[in-house]
Amino acid sequence: MLETVTMVLERAGKPMPAREIYAATCDLVGEPMLWKSVKAALARNVTGEHPRFRRVRRGVYQLARDVTRAVDI
């Protein structure tokens, strides 16, 4: 699930609402996914030493490395 959510955000190239991430994940996999699995993948990976995602605001996420790239420019 984590890799699929990451791929969705990579393809988008911009912050996305969690519900849109969920819909894009289902489209990418080609079958319905559990909403709570997508939500958990996002929530579990916004903290720690090397977070994968950044919570932009309530319910909106982007790749953490996109934040670093934007700061470096």
Buried (B, 14 or more C-beta within 10 A) or exposed (E): BBEBBBEBBEEBEEBBBBEBBBBBBBEBEEEEBEBEBBBBBBBEBEEEEEBBBBBBEEBBBBBBBBBEEEEEE
